[in-house]
Amino acid sequence: MYDLHSDTVVSNFIKIKRLQWLGPLERMTQERGVKMVAWKIPEGKRKRGRPNKKWEEVIEEDLAEKPIQEWRKNAKNRSEWRRISKLWA
């Protein structure tokens, strides 16, 4: 049972879904609430200790594992982004 639900399988699944969501998110207009929240820089002070990672930092780490050239340009093209995101699966 553990083999089916190990941490690496779950983390890879989350990473794939995050990257699949990145394409539609990038194609949204700047006025969309979801896009504003995803790329917003938080205001105010952070708590003590190690800060939580921002969405952008997590995405950059995901993209660094399998470098995608010009990901913003490719994300604007729906069929190209679908092809790229299938490479991750």
ROMAR-547048 format. One record per atom (N, C-alpha, C): atom name; x, z, y. Coordinates in Angstrom, 1 decimal, decimal comma. Each point is the difference from the previous one (the first is absolute). Layout:
<nodes>
- vovo/east/up/north
- CA/X/Z/Y
...
</nodes>
This chain:
<nodes>
- vovo/east/up/north
- N/0,8/0,0/-1,2
- CA/-0,8/0,0/1,2
- C/0,9/0,0/1,3
- N/1,1/0,8/-0,1
- CA/0,8/0,0/1,2
- C/0,6/-1,3/0,3
- N/0,3/-0,8/-1,0
- CA/0,7/-1,3/0,2
- C/-1,0/-0,9/0,8
- N/-1,2/0,1/-0,2
- CA/-1,0/-0,9/0,7
- C/-0,1/0,4/1,5
- N/0,2/1,3/0,3
- CA/-0,3/0,5/1,3
- C/1,2/0,6/0,6
- N/1,2/-0,5/-0,3
- CA/1,2/0,7/0,5
- C/0,1/-0,2/1,6
- N/0,8/0,7/0,6
- CA/0,2/0,0/1,4
- C/0,4/-1,4/0,5
- N/0,9/-0,7/-0,7
- CA/0,5/-1,3/0,4
- C/-1,1/-1,0/0,0
- N/-0,9/0,1/-1,0
- CA/-1,1/-1,0/-0,1
- C/-1,0/0,2/1,2
- N/-0,3/1,2/0,3
- CA/-0,9/0,4/1,1
- C/0,6/-0,4/1,3
- N/1,3/0,3/0,2
- CA/0,6/-0,3/1,3
- C/0,1/-1,5/0,2
- N/0,3/-0,8/-1,1
- CA/0,1/-1,4/0,1
- C/-1,4/-0,6/0,3
- N/-1,0/0,6/-0,6
- CA/-1,4/-0,5/0,3
- C/-0,3/0,2/1,5
- N/0,3/1,2/0,5
- CA/-0,3/0,3/1,4
- C/0,8/-0,9/0,9
- N/1,3/-0,3/-0,3
- CA/0,8/-0,9/0,8
- C/-0,6/-1,4/0,0
- N/-0,4/-0,5/-1,1
- CA/-0,6/-1,3/-0,1
- C/-1,3/-0,1/0,9
- N/-0,8/1,0/-0,1
- CA/-1,3/0,0/0,8
- C/0,3/0,1/1,5
- N/1,1/0,8/0,3
- CA/0,3/0,1/1,4
- C/0,5/-1,3/0,6
- N/0,8/-0,8/-0,8
- CA/0,5/-1,3/0,4
- C/-1,1/-1,0/0,0
- N/-1,0/0,1/-0,9
- CA/-1,1/-0,9/0,0
- C/-0,8/0,2/1,3
- N/-0,2/1,2/0,4
- CA/-0,7/0,4/1,2
- C/0,7/-0,4/1,3
- N/1,3/-0,1/-0,1
- CA/0,8/-0,4/1,2
- C/-0,4/-1,4/0,5
- N/-0,3/-0,9/-0,8
- CA/-0,3/-1,4/0,4
- C/-1,3/0,0/0,8
- N/-1,1/0,5/-0,5
- CA/-1,2/0,1/0,8
- C/0,1/0,8/1,3
- N/0,8/1,1/-0,1
- CA/0,2/0,8/1,2
- C/0,7/-0,8/1,1
- N/1,0/-0,8/-0,4
- CA/0,8/-0,7/1,0
- C/-0,9/-1,1/0,6
- N/-0,9/-0,6/-0,8
- CA/-0,9/-1,1/0,6
- C/-1,1/0,6/0,9
- N/-0,2/1,2/0,0
- CA/-1,1/0,6/0,9
- C/0,4/-0,1/1,4
- N/-1,0/0,0/0,9
- CA/0,3/-0,1/1,4
- C/0,5/1,4/0,5
- N/0,6/0,1/1,1
- CA/0,6/1,2/0,5
- C/-1,1/1,1/0,3
- N/-1,2/-0,5/0,3
- CA/-1,1/0,9/0,4
- C/-0,6/0,7/-1,2
- N/0,2/-0,4/-1,2
- CA/-0,6/0,6/-1,2
- C/0,5/1,4/-0,1
- N/-0,9/1,0/-0,3
- CA/0,4/1,4/-0,1
- C/1,0/0,2/-1,1
- N/-0,2/-0,6/-1,1
- CA/0,9/0,2/-1,2
- C/1,5/-0,4/0,4
- N/0,1/-1,1/0,7
- CA/1,4/-0,4/0,4
- C/0,6/0,9/1,0
- N/-0,8/0,5/0,9
- CA/0,5/0,9/1,0
- C/0,4/1,3/-0,6
- N/-0,7/0,5/-1,0
- CA/0,4/1,2/-0,7
- C/1,2/-0,2/-0,8
- N/0,1/-1,1/-0,7
- CA/1,2/-0,2/-0,9
- C/1,3/-0,1/0,8
- N/0,0/-0,7/1,1
- CA/1,3/-0,2/0,7
- C/0,1/1,0/1,2
- N/-0,9/0,9/0,2
- CA/0,1/0,9/1,1
- C/1,2/1,0/-0,1
- N/0,6/0,3/1,1
- CA/1,0/1,1/0,0
- C/-0,7/1,3/0,3
- N/0,1/1,0/-0,8
- CA/-0,7/1,2/0,2
- C/0,5/0,7/1,3
- N/-0,9/0,7/0,7
- CA/0,3/0,7/1,2
- C/0,2/1,5/-0,4
- N/0,7/0,7/0,9
- CA/0,1/1,4/-0,2
- C/1,2/0,4/-0,8
- N/0,1/1,3/-0,3
- CA/1,1/0,5/-0,8
- C/-0,3/-0,1/-1,5
- N/1,1/-0,1/-0,7
- CA/-0,2/0,0/-1,5
- C/0,3/1,4/-0,5
- N/-0,5/0,3/-1,2
- CA/0,2/1,3/-0,6
- C/1,5/0,2/-0,3
- N/0,4/1,2/-0,2
- CA/1,3/0,3/-0,4
- C/0,3/-0,6/-1,4
- N/1,3/-0,2/-0,3
- CA/0,4/-0,5/-1,3
- C/0,1/-1,5/0,0
- N/0,1/-0,6/-1,1
- CA/0,2/-1,4/-0,1
- C/-1,4/-0,7/0,4
- N/0,1/-1,0/0,9
- CA/-1,3/-0,6/0,4
- C/-0,5/-0,9/-1,0
- N/-1,3/-0,2/0,0
- CA/-0,6/-1,0/-0,9
- C/0,4/-1,4/0,4
- N/0,0/-0,9/-0,9
- CA/0,4/-1,3/0,3
- C/-1,2/-0,7/0,7
- N/0,3/-0,9/0,9
- CA/-1,0/-0,8/0,6
- C/-0,3/-1,2/-0,9
- N/-1,2/-0,6/0,2
- CA/-0,3/-1,2/-0,8
- C/1,1/-1,1/0,1
- N/0,5/-0,2/1,2
- CA/1,0/-1,1/0,2
- C/1,2/0,3/-0,8
- N/0,5/1,3/0,0
- CA/1,2/0,4/-0,8
- C/-0,2/-0,3/-1,5
- N/-1,2/0,4/-0,5
- CA/-0,2/-0,2/-1,4
- C/-0,1/-1,5/-0,4
- N/-0,6/-0,8/0,9
- CA/-0,1/-1,4/-0,3
- C/1,4/-0,6/0,1
- N/0,8/0,4/0,9
- CA/1,4/-0,6/0,1
- C/0,8/0,4/-1,2
- N/-0,2/1,2/-0,6
- CA/0,7/0,3/-1,2
- C/-0,5/-0,8/-1,2
- N/-1,3/-0,3/0,0
- CA/-0,5/-0,8/-1,1
- C/0,5/-1,4/0,1
- N/0,1/-0,6/1,2
- CA/0,4/-1,3/0,2
- C/1,5/-0,2/-0,2
- N/0,8/1,1/0,1
- CA/1,4/0,0/-0,2
- C/0,4/-0,2/-1,5
- N/-0,9/0,5/-0,8
- CA/0,3/-0,1/-1,5
- C/0,0/-1,5/-0,4
- N/-0,9/-0,8/0,4
- CA/0,0/-1,4/-0,3
- C/-0,2/-0,7/1,4
- N/1,2/-0,3/0,6
- CA/-0,1/-0,6/1,3
- C/-0,9/-1,2/0,1
- N/-0,9/0,0/1,0
- CA/-0,9/-1,1/0,3
- C/0,4/-0,5/1,4
- N/0,4/-1,2/0,0
- CA/0,5/-0,6/1,3
- C/-1,3/-0,2/0,9
- N/0,2/0,4/1,2
- CA/-1,1/-0,2/1,0
- C/-1,4/0,4/-0,5
- N/-0,1/1,3/-0,4
- CA/-1,2/0,4/-0,6
- C/-1,2/0,0/0,9
- N/0,2/0,2/1,3
- CA/-1,1/-0,1/1,0
- C/-0,6/-1,4/0,0
- N/0,9/-1,0/0,0
- CA/-0,4/-1,4/0,0
- C/-0,8/-0,4/-1,3
- N/0,6/0,5/-1,1
- CA/-0,6/-0,3/-1,3
- C/-1,4/0,7/-0,1
- N/-0,1/1,2/0,6
- CA/-1,2/0,8/-0,2
- C/-1,2/-0,7/0,8
- N/0,3/-0,8/1,0
- CA/-1,0/-0,7/0,7
- C/-0,6/-1,1/-0,8
- N/0,7/-0,5/-1,0
- CA/-0,4/-1,1/-0,9
- C/-0,6/0,7/-1,2
- N/-1,3/0,0/-0,2
- CA/-0,6/0,7/-1,1
- C/0,4/-0,4/-1,4
- N/0,1/-1,3/-0,2
- CA/0,4/-0,5/-1,3
- C/1,5/0,3/-0,3
- N/0,8/-0,1/1,0
- CA/1,4/0,4/-0,2
- C/0,2/1,5/-0,3
- N/-0,7/0,8/0,7
- CA/0,1/1,5/-0,2
- C/-0,6/0,3/-1,4
- N/-1,0/-0,6/-0,4
- CA/-0,5/0,2/-1,4
- C/1,0/-0,3/-1,0
- N/0,7/-1,1/0,2
- CA/1,1/-0,4/-0,9
- C/1,1/1,0/0,0
- N/0,4/0,5/1,2
- CA/1,1/1,0/0,1
- C/-0,4/1,3/-0,7
- N/-1,2/0,4/0,3
- CA/-0,5/1,3/-0,6
- C/-0,1/0,0/-1,5
- N/-0,2/-1,2/-0,5
- CA/-0,1/-0,1/-1,5
- C/1,4/0,1/-0,6
- N/1,0/-0,3/0,7
- CA/1,4/0,2/-0,5
- C/0,3/1,4/-0,2
- N/-0,6/0,9/0,8
- CA/0,2/1,4/-0,1
- C/-0,6/0,6/-1,3
- N/-1,1/-0,6/-0,4
- CA/-0,8/0,6/-1,1
- C/0,7/-0,2/-1,3
</nodes>
